[in-house]
Amino acid sequence: MIKIKELREKSDEQLDKMVQELNKEALNLRFSQATGQLANTARRRQVRREIAKIKTVQSERKEKKGV
């Protein structure tokens, strides 16, 4: 799991890239589960939570900037 402290140290571009990669992984996990090939179902939950953490940090930054 990614820690919030680590996310706050990353740049906006790095966070955007991480969200894109996690969204791709989430899509692949959904397909794997639908076809019955997913062994670790808990990974879907982890990915969703990691995306939420990143988006939280991004929204905090936008709010801090006043946008």
MODELLER restraints for C-alpha pairs under 7 A, 6 or more apart:
rsr = mdl.restraints
at = mdl.atoms
rsr.add(forms.Gaussian(group=physical.xy_distance, feature=features.Distance(at['CA:2:A'], at['CA:50:A']), mean=6.55, stdev=0.5))
rsr.add(forms.Gaussian(group=physical.xy_distance, feature=features.Distance(at['CA:4:A'], at['CA:53:A']), mean=6.78, stdev=0.5))
rsr.add(forms.Gaussian(group=physical.xy_distance, feature=features.Distance(at['CA:7:A'], at['CA:54:A']), mean=6.79, stdev=0.5))
rsr.add(forms.Gaussian(group=physical.xy_distance, feature=features.Distance(at['CA:8:A'], at['CA:57:A']), mean=6.61, stdev=0.5))
rsr.add(forms.Gaussian(group=physical.xy_distance, feature=features.Distance(at['CA:15:A'], at['CA:54:A']), mean=6.56, stdev=0.5))
rsr.add(forms.Gaussian(group=physical.xy_distance, feature=features.Distance(at['CA:19:A'], at['CA:51:A']), mean=5.97, stdev=0.5))
rsr.add(forms.Gaussian(group=physical.xy_distance, feature=features.Distance(at['CA:22:A'], at['CA:47:A']), mean=6.34, stdev=0.5))
rsr.add(forms.Gaussian(group=physical.xy_distance, feature=features.Distance(at['CA:22:A'], at['CA:51:A']), mean=6.72, stdev=0.5))
rsr.add(forms.Gaussian(group=physical.xy_distance, feature=features.Distance(at['CA:26:A'], at['CA:44:A']), mean=6.36, stdev=0.5))
rsr.add(forms.Gaussian(group=physical.xy_distance, feature=features.Distance(at['CA:26:A'], at['CA:47:A']), mean=6.44, stdev=0.5))
rsr.add(forms.Gaussian(group=physical.xy_distance, feature=features.Distance(at['CA:29:A'], at['CA:38:A']), mean=6.95, stdev=0.5))
rsr.add(forms.Gaussian(group=physical.xy_distance, feature=features.Distance(at['CA:29:A'], at['CA:44:A']), mean=6.44, stdev=0.5))
rsr.add(forms.Gaussian(group=physical.xy_distance, feature=features.Distance(at['CA:32:A'], at['CA:38:A']), mean=5.04, stdev=0.5))
